[in-house]
Each structure stands twice: as C-alpha cells, then as structure tokens.
Amino acid sequence: MATFKVNTGTRDQEVCSLRWSWELKAEALDANVFVIPGEFVKNREDRLVVLNNEARDVVKQMRGRHSMYVFAYQRPRTRSPDVYAKPQKAAREIETMNNTAWQNARKRAAQKYREKLGRDAPWGFAHVRIHDLKHTFGRRLRAASVPEETRAVLLGHKTRSMPTHYSVAELAELLAAVNRIDRSLATPAITLLRAAA
C-alpha cells in the first residue's frame, strides 16, 4: 500500500477504499487508471488516479486476492492440525494504513537503518507519517519538472480547470508525468528535511 501511495499520491481513505470496480482500461495507451467516486475523496469530486509502472506492479500483485477491494486484510492461516482451530476469516477492507502493522514496520525500518549505517535514523525517517507519502509523490513530481497544473490533477487537488473527462492526449500527458518518477528510470533524488516536533 505504501508503494502504491507514494507512486499515486492517494490519500489514506482513497487507497484503503480502492475497489476493482473503479479500475478502467485506457485501451489507446495500454494503461489502467482508477476513478475514485467523490464520496471517497476529500474534495468530494471524482478523482482520477494514474498508475506509473511501480503502481501497476502493485495492482498486478493484488489482483485476485479479494473480489471487491484492491487492498484487503486477512490474518495468516495457522498451521495447526487441530480440527477445532478457528476457521480462516474472510479478507476484509483495511480501514486505515496508520495501524499496528504500519507502526511496527516503521520501527523495523528505523532499526534496520541503525544496523546498516551504525547511527540512529533521522527523526523524519523514524517518524514518517502516512500522509508524508502523498507529499513525497508531489515532491517527486516537482523534482521531475512536472508542471504545477499537472501535479494538481495527479494529486487530486480541486482546481477550476480540472476536467471530468479526459482525452487520450490528456491521459497520455498524465501518464508520462507519473512515469517520470518511476524508480526504474533515472529521477532526481529527494532529501527529507523536517525538524523534530
């Protein structure tokens, strides 16, 4: 989910609620997009989510795991041969990314940083927030010289000029913009600077 979020700029509610029924195929571009209904978007307008190669890979990995939600939670199966063991619960929607799994992963990442580099992780790294992933997406777009208007559309910001329907040329521009920050391509480095709270 974090990889998807840092490559799409989606908000927590948008990524947690993401449904397969919102996925559309842009045939002319051989690309997939998601259109998130306004009721799930902060500004209450439908939100176009354009996928770069990294986000497409995440979606591909999730395909077939749940019939409704792109990202769903399911406890790992127990290996107990006990016939009286509790049955496996069905996968369900993830309500928020800022959960115990995120908190534990953040602690493990800070510990690995310390083990690998021999010093404590910077405060911003050790305390990275879910919403920081959206900001990182925007900053990566800016560092890749994506124009402000295009960044606004990709970040789901409310703008007067935001169309509700996109031509193939407009979608091609948005797709090219998100692919400028694809990790497999050469992109500018970002340094996170944030003072301790």
N, C-alpha and C positions, 0 to 999 in steps of 0.2 A: 504494500500500500504506500509506503514511504517513497519507493522508487517511482511509482505511478504519480504520486502527488508532486514530487519535485520535477517531474517532466511534463506536467499538465497545468500546474497552478490551481488545482481544485481545492476547495475548502473542505474541512473535516466532514461536514454534513453531506456534501456532494459526493465525496469518494466513498463514504460509508453507505450511502443510499444507492449507489450506482447500480443500475439494472440493465440486464441484457436487452430488454425491450427498447431501451433508449439508444442502442447502437444502430448506426446507419452506415451503409457502404457507399462511398463516393466512387462509383464504378470508373468514371473517367480518369481518376487519379490513382486507382488501385490503393485506396486508403479507407480506413474506418474512422468515424467520428462518433461522439456521443452528443445527444441533445438532451440536457437535463431540464425537466419541466420547472417553470418558475416557482412552483410551490416548494421546491427543494433548494432554491438559490436565494442568497441573502438579499439581492436587489429585486427579487420577485419576478425577474424576466427569464425567459428560457435562456439556457447557457450552452453555447457550442464549445465542446472540448475536442481539440485537435490533437491527435496522437503522433508523437515522433516515434522513431524506431524502438527506443527503450520502453516507452509506454505501450506500444503494440506488443512487444515481447511479454510484458507483464500480463496483458489481457489474454494473450495466447496461452500462458501458463494457467490462468484461472478458468479458461473455457472448459465447461463440462463438470466443474466442481459443484455448482449449485444451479438450479433451474431458473431462479429469479435474479439473485444478486451476483454481481461480479466478484465482490469480496464477501465471504461468509465465514463464520467461525464454527468450528466443530472440534470438540475435545478429541485428542488422540485415542485410538482404541486401546483398551487394556489388553495385555497378552495373557490374562488369567484364563486358565482352562476351566475355571469354576462355572458350572452350569447355572449357578444362582447369581452370577455377576449381573450388574445393572446393564440393560440393553444400551446400545450406542444411541445417543441423542442425535436428532437430525441437525444439519447445519442451519445456522440462523444468521440474521443480519447483525452486523457489527454496529453498535450504537455510537461509539466514538473511538478514534485512534488513540486518544490520550487515556490509555487503560494500563493495567498492570503489565501487560506484555511490552508496551512502549517504554514504561518506566524501567523495567528490567533490562531491556535492550540498550537503553541509554546508559545505564550503569555499566553493563558489559563492555560497551564501546569505549567508555572512559577508562575502564580497567585495561583493555587491550592497548589503548593509546599509551598508558603508563608503562605497560610491559614492553611495548615495541620501541618507544622513544626514551624511556628512562626518566620521564618527568610527568607531572600531572597534566591532564588535558586542560586546555584553556577553558575558562568559565563558559564561554559561548558554546563550546563543543559539548561540555559535560551537562549543560542545561538546555540543550536545543529543544525548542518547542515545536509542536505540530505545525503551528501557523508559520514558523520560520521556513518551512519547506515551500510554502506558497511564495514568500518573499524571495527565496533563493531562485525560484523559477523566474520571477520578474527580473531579478538582477542578472541572471544568466542571459536573458533575452536582451537586456540593455547592453551588457558587455559584448554581445554578438552583433551590436549595432542594429537591432530590430527597431523600427520607428515606433514612437510613442503611441500612435493611434492603433497600430497592430498589436502592441503589447497590451493595450487596454482591452481589446477584444479577446485576446488569449487569456487574460487574467479574469475575464468575466466582469469587468467594471462597467458601470452604467455610463453610456455616452449617448449624446444626441444623434450621432451619425451611425450608431450600431444597427446594422440591418437584421431583419428577422429571417431573411432567406439569402443564401449565398450563391453566387455564380461559381462556375468551375474555376474561373480566373482568380476570384477572391479566395476560394478554398485552397487553390494552388499556392497563393501568396502566404496564407496562414501556415500551410504545411511546410513550406520552405523555411519560414521563420522558426518553427519549433524544431526543425531538423538542424538548424544552426547550432543548437545546444546539445545535440546528440553526443553522448560520451565517446562514441566510436569515431567521431570526427574531431579535428583539431579545434578546440574552443578556448577562449581566454580563461585564465584561472580567476577564481573568486576568493577573496580573503574576507572572513567574517570578523568584523570589529564591533564588539559590544561590551560596554563596561558592566561590571558586576552590579546587580541591583542592590 
